[in-house]
Amino acid sequence: MNNYRIADHLKFIIPSLIGIILFMVPFADTTEDGQEIITIPIAILSGWVETALADQLSFIMMLIISITAIGSIVIRLTGPALLDQFPFFQSLFYVSPVWLITRILGMIFAIMVYYQIGPEAIISENTGGLLLDSLLHVLFAVFLFAGLFLPLLLNYGLLELVGVLLTKIMRPLFTLPGRSSIDSIASWLGDGTIGVLLTSKQYEEGYYSKREAAVIGTTFSVVSITFSLVVISEVGLAHMFVPFYLTVGFSGFVAALIMPRIPPLSRKARTYVTEESEDVEEKIPEEHNVFSYAYQQAVERGSKETSVKKFFKQGAQNILDMWMGVAPIVMALGTIALVIAEFTPFFTWLGYPFIPLLELMQVPYAAEASETILVGFADMFLPAIIGASIESEMTRFIIATLSVTQLIYMSEVGGLLLGSKIPVNMKDLFIIFLLRTIITLPIIVLVAHFIF
């Protein structure tokens, strides 16, 4: 450590502390209806922006999605060489035909919803309207601050410190590097979108293998405490938040132990974005203990960052990447998923096989509860909305808890994962959603029987 100057130590310590405060330190905040909630500064800042621009955000997001689609069409027609001098924008606009079609669909849906033209199924406040006038408002504000300040977590040594310290825990339990714990904490206290953003950026920079990125993105981008409170309140059980969240945590922990060890996640390539093989050797040099080596790695990483301009440039690129790369995907796929959920009996049919299982586990109102089992794949909030009218408190508790532990839902996290560089597809996401349901449902029902 004698090779490092005081300035090198401070380059690690100060930015990392600021990052921890912004992304991980819980603060009390008050909602518009006066309710006290626990959240993080990034979410508080995002809330301020969302409130200040509430009347303009639908138009802004419609504009961003449209510019993305039009830019992608132009670059597809003229060829990527047009942006050879701007590699960031070249990668942003030159996408595969599938994603080009998805972006165009996102633009069409956004314009239809904003101007209220077209079929009710698309422009309804429960489908396209829910996305453009609500969810995309949240994503705009979260991406603005999370994207800008993300380098504080990524570039100044914090991940190196945590990675070395927690490897002996994360590797045997979850088959993951220690740094992945940061993704989970940021999601838990802030928002699942922050976890996906963190994971995607680290994967692109070569810190996670394809398998690790897929596991973290689908297993550790957990639902925030704040949103969990909203879900349990929707089913009229806010007074049971503590047992509810403890059940979510325990069943999610069990799922996190199992999911990385079974397909499809276990079959993901153990290579990095560069196609190099995964190196699972994470040994501590003999001259170090785990703490000294963790600190040395952190200081070494932080000392390499010397440019404030680079910090803001990378932050701005993060913001644009998420606004333009992810928002159109969420608008397109989220709208389609919500239309299927709201205007067809598709998810009701999918729930039929669960009726005998729920009856076997002695869940009251099994038929009504079965309708909520798989509808959460479209949107996490739908099970709570559908199940809120069920008379049994025990059944409502099970529905709310299961919807949070399923994690994958196309109106947000699913769309974000598909829009990111993380190597998962729609088929992967549905199988993971189904497996998480099968793993966690018996645990949740068992706990519910004990509580009620």
Residue pairs with C-beta under 8 A, 6 or more apart in sequence:
1 292
1 295
1 296
1 299
4 299
4 300
4 303
8 299
8 302
8 303
9 299
11 156
11 157
11 299
11 302
11 303
11 305
12 156
12 157
12 158
12 161
12 298
12 299
12 301
12 302
12 303
13 302
15 152
15 155
15 156
15 302
15 305
16 152
16 153
16 156
16 157
16 158
16 161
16 298
16 302
18 149
18 152
19 149
19 152
19 153
19 156
19 158
20 158
21 41
22 40
22 41
22 42
22 145
22 149
22 152
23 40
23 41
23 42
23 146
23 149
23 152
23 153
23 185
23 186
23 189
23 190
23 194
24 40
24 185
24 186
24 189
24 190
25 40
25 41
25 189
26 38
26 39
26 40
26 189
26 225
27 38
27 39
27 40
27 41
27 44
28 36
28 37
28 38
29 36
29 37
29 38
29 39
29 43
29 44
29 47
30 36
30 37
31 37
32 51
37 226
37 229
38 189
38 225
38 226
39 189
39 190
39 224
39 225
39 226
40 186
40 189
40 190
42 142
42 145
42 146
42 149
42 190
42 194
43 142
43 190
43 191
43 224
43 226
45 141
45 145
46 138
46 141
46 142
46 144
46 145
46 146
47 141
49 140
49 141
49 144
49 145
50 57
50 137
50 138
50 140
50 141
53 60
53 140
53 141
54 137
57 136
57 137
57 140
57 141
58 113
58 114
58 132
58 133
58 136
58 137
59 114
60 140
61 110
61 132
61 136
61 137
61 140
61 327
61 331
62 110
62 111
62 113
62 114
62 132
64 140
64 323
64 324
64 327
65 103
65 106
65 107
65 110
65 327
65 328
65 331
66 107
66 110
66 111
67 324
68 93
68 103
68 106
68 107
68 324
68 325
68 327
68 328
69 103
69 104
69 106
69 107
69 328
70 107
71 92
71 93
72 93
72 94
72 95
72 99
72 100
72 103
72 104
73 100
73 104
74 93
75 82
75 83
75 90
75 93
75 94
76 94
76 95
76 97
76 100
80 90
80 94
83 89
83 90
83 93
83 94
84 90
88 317
88 320
92 320
92 321
92 324
92 325
95 103
99 329
102 328
102 329
102 332
102 333
103 328
103 329
103 332
105 331
105 332
105 336
106 327
106 328
106 329
106 330
106 331
106 332
107 328
109 122
109 128
109 131
109 132
109 331
109 332
109 335
110 128
110 132
110 331
111 117
112 118
112 122
112 123
112 128
113 122
113 123
113 128
113 129
113 131
113 132
113 133
114 132
116 123
117 123
121 127
121 339
121 342
121 343
122 128
122 335
122 339
123 129
124 342
125 133
126 338
126 342
127 335
127 338
127 339
127 342
127 343
128 331
128 335
128 338
130 338
130 379
130 411
131 330
131 331
131 334
131 335
131 338
131 411
132 331
135 330
135 334
135 411
135 412
136 327
136 330
136 331
138 191
139 193
139 322
139 326
139 327
139 330
139 412
140 323
140 327
142 191
142 193
142 194
143 193
143 197
143 318
143 319
143 322
143 323
143 326
144 319
146 190
146 191
146 193
146 194
146 197
146 318
146 322
147 197
147 315
147 316
147 318
147 319
147 321
147 322
148 312
148 315
148 316
148 318
148 319
149 315
150 197
150 198
150 201
150 315
150 318
151 311
151 314
151 315
151 318
152 158
153 159
153 182
153 186
153 198
154 198
154 201
154 202
154 205
155 301
155 302
155 305
155 311
155 314
156 301
156 302
156 305
157 297
157 298
157 299
157 300
157 301
157 302
158 182
158 298
159 179
159 182
159 202
159 207
159 301
160 179
160 294
160 297
160 298
160 300
160 301
161 294
161 295
161 297
161 298
162 178
162 179
162 181
162 182
162 294
163 177
163 178
163 179
163 294
163 297
164 178
164 282
164 284
164 290
164 293
164 294
164 297
165 178
165 290
165 291
165 294
166 178
166 179
166 181
167 177
167 178
167 282
168 178
168 290
169 178
169 181
170 176
170 177
170 178
170 180
170 181
171 177
171 178
171 280
171 282
173 256
173 257
174 180
174 215
174 219
174 220
174 256
174 257
174 260
175 212
175 215
175 260
175 261
176 212
176 215
176 216
176 220
176 260
177 207
177 208
177 212
177 282
179 202
179 207
180 199
180 208
180 212
180 216
180 220
182 198
183 195
183 198
183 199
183 202
183 216
183 220
183 221
184 195
184 216
184 220
184 221
184 222
186 194
186 195
186 198
187 194
187 195
187 220
187 221
187 222
187 223
187 224
188 222
188 224
188 225
189 224
189 225
190 224
191 224
191 226
191 227
192 221
192 222
192 223
192 224
192 227
192 407
192 412
192 413
193 221
193 412
193 413
193 416
195 216
195 217
195 220
195 221
195 222
196 217
196 221
196 413
196 416
196 417
196 420
196 422
197 318
197 322
197 416
197 420
199 208
199 213
199 216
199 217
199 220
199 221
199 420
199 422
200 213
200 217
200 420
200 421
200 422
201 318
202 208
202 213
203 210
203 212
203 213
203 273
203 421
203 422
204 273
204 421
206 272
206 273
206 274
208 216
208 272
209 268
209 269
209 270
209 271
209 272
209 278
210 268
210 269
210 270
210 271
210 272
210 273
210 423
211 260
211 265
211 266
211 268
211 269
211 270
211 278
212 278
213 422
213 423
214 265
214 268
214 422
214 423
214 424
214 428
215 259
215 260
215 265
215 268
217 417
217 420
217 422
217 424
218 259
218 265
218 407
218 408
218 417
218 424
218 428
218 429
218 432
219 255
219 256
219 259
219 260
219 265
219 407
220 256
221 407
221 413
222 252
222 407
223 231
223 248
223 380
223 404
223 407
225 245
227 380
227 404
228 241
228 244
228 245
228 248
228 404
229 238
229 241
230 381
231 380
231 381
231 384
231 400
231 403
231 404
232 238
232 240
232 241
232 244
232 245
232 400
234 381
234 384
234 385
234 388
234 400
235 384
235 387
235 388
235 396
235 397
235 399
235 400
236 388
236 393
236 396
237 244
237 393
237 396
237 397
237 400
240 397
240 451
243 447
243 451
244 397
244 400
244 401
247 401
247 443
247 444
247 447
247 448
248 401
248 404
248 405
250 443
250 447
251 401
251 405
251 439
251 440
251 443
251 444
251 447
252 405
252 407
252 440
254 439
254 440
254 443
255 405
255 436
255 439
255 440
258 439
259 265
259 432
259 435
259 436
259 439
260 266
262 435
263 431
264 427
264 428
264 431
264 432
265 432
268 423
269 423
270 277
270 278
271 277
271 278
272 278
273 421
284 290
284 293
285 293
288 296
305 311
325 419
325 420
326 415
326 416
326 419
326 420
328 419
329 415
329 416
329 418
329 419
330 411
330 412
330 415
330 416
330 419
333 410
333 414
333 415
333 418
333 426
334 379
334 410
334 411
334 412
334 415
336 410
337 377
337 378
337 379
337 410
337 411
337 414
338 378
338 379
338 411
340 346
340 347
340 378
341 347
341 375
341 378
341 379
341 382
347 371
347 374
347 375
347 377
347 378
348 371
350 373
350 374
351 370
351 371
351 372
351 373
351 374
351 375
352 370
354 369
354 370
354 373
354 374
355 366
355 367
355 370
357 441
358 366
358 369
358 370
358 445
359 366
361 442
361 445
362 449
363 369
363 394
363 395
363 398
363 445
363 448
364 391
364 392
364 394
364 395
365 390
365 391
365 392
365 395
368 387
368 390
368 395
369 387
369 390
369 395
369 398
369 399
371 386
372 382
372 383
372 386
372 387
372 399
372 402
372 403
373 383
373 402
373 437
373 441
374 433
374 434
374 437
375 382
375 383
375 386
376 382
376 383
376 402
376 403
376 406
376 409
376 433
377 406
377 408
377 409
377 410
377 414
377 430
377 433
378 409
378 410
378 411
379 409
379 410
379 411
379 412
380 403
380 404
380 406
380 409
380 411
380 412
381 403
382 403
383 399
383 400
383 402
383 403
384 399
384 400
384 403
387 395
387 396
387 399
387 400
388 396
390 396
390 399
393 452
394 448
394 449
394 451
394 452
397 448
397 451
397 452
398 441
398 444
398 445
398 448
401 444
401 447
401 448
402 437
402 440
402 441
402 444
405 436
405 440
405 444
406 433
406 436
406 437
406 440
407 413
407 433
407 436
408 414
408 417
408 429
408 430
408 432
408 433
408 436
409 433
410 429
414 429
417 424
417 429
418 424
418 425
418 426
418 429
424 432
